[in-house]
Amino acid sequence: MKTSRFTEEQIIGFLRQAEAGMPVKEVCRSGGFSDATFYKWRAKFGGMEASQAARLRELEAQNAKLKKLLAEAHLDIHALKGVFGVKR
């Protein structure tokens, strides 16, 4: 997954500028990103504080790790069933 060149604090700063009344086009131009990126960030980080955004990132990383472990466990189970001849 591609990482952002902006930190969560910077992203939330851009969102706050728009909330303060600065036009979205101007925020995007000054930050060097597209309108679509701004609206994607607003959907993900809208109304969050920087600490909440950091916690969200930690939870997403933990969730990805758990999904990987679950997939590996399912592969192990499938392989063991194949070895022992257990049919579904």
C-alpha positions in Angstrom: 0.0 0.0 0.0 1.3 3.4 -1.0 2.1 5.7 1.9 1.0 9.3 1.9 3.6 12.0 1.7 1.5 13.9 4.3 1.2 13.1 7.9 -2.2 12.8 9.7 -1.5 16.1 11.4 -0.9 17.8 8.0 -4.0 16.3 6.5 -6.1 17.4 9.5 -4.6 20.9 9.2 -5.7 21.0 5.5 -9.2 19.9 6.5 -9.3 22.6 9.3 -8.3 25.3 6.8 -11.3 24.3 4.6 -13.6 24.3 7.6 -12.4 27.7 8.6 -13.7 29.1 5.3 -10.8 28.7 2.9 -12.0 27.5 -0.5 -11.2 23.8 -1.2 -9.6 24.6 -4.5 -7.2 27.0 -2.7 -6.4 24.5 0.0 -5.6 21.9 -2.6 -3.5 24.3 -4.7 -1.5 25.4 -1.7 -0.9 21.8 -0.5 -0.2 20.4 -3.9 -2.9 17.7 -4.0 -6.1 17.1 -6.0 -9.7 17.8 -5.0 -10.4 14.1 -5.0 -7.7 13.5 -2.5 -9.1 16.2 -0.3 -12.6 14.7 -0.3 -11.2 11.2 0.3 -9.3 12.6 3.3 -12.4 14.4 4.5 -14.4 11.2 4.4 -11.7 9.4 6.3 -10.5 12.0 8.8 -13.3 14.5 9.0 -13.9 15.7 12.5 -10.9 13.9 14.0 -8.1 15.2 16.1 -4.5 14.2 15.3 -4.4 11.7 18.2 -7.5 10.0 16.9 -6.0 9.8 13.4 -2.9 8.1 14.9 -5.1 5.6 16.8 -7.0 4.9 13.5 -3.7 4.1 11.8 -2.7 1.8 14.6 -6.0 -0.1 14.5 -5.9 -0.4 10.7 -2.4 -1.9 11.0 -3.5 -4.3 13.7 -6.6 -5.3 11.6 -4.4 -6.1 8.6 -2.1 -8.2 10.7 -5.0 -10.2 12.2 -6.5 -10.7 8.7 -3.1 -12.1 7.5 -2.9 -14.5 10.5 -6.5 -15.7 9.9 -5.8 -16.3 6.2 -2.6 -18.3 7.1 -4.6 -20.3 9.7 -7.2 -21.2 7.0 -4.5 -22.3 4.6 -3.0 -24.5 7.3 -6.4 -26.1 8.1 -7.0 -26.7 4.4 -3.6 -28.3 4.0 -4.1 -30.6 7.0 -7.5 -31.7 5.7 -5.9 -32.6 2.4 -3.1 -34.6 4.1 -5.5 -36.5 6.4 -8.2 -37.0 3.6 -10.9 -35.2 5.4 -13.7 -34.2 3.0 -16.0 -31.3 3.5 
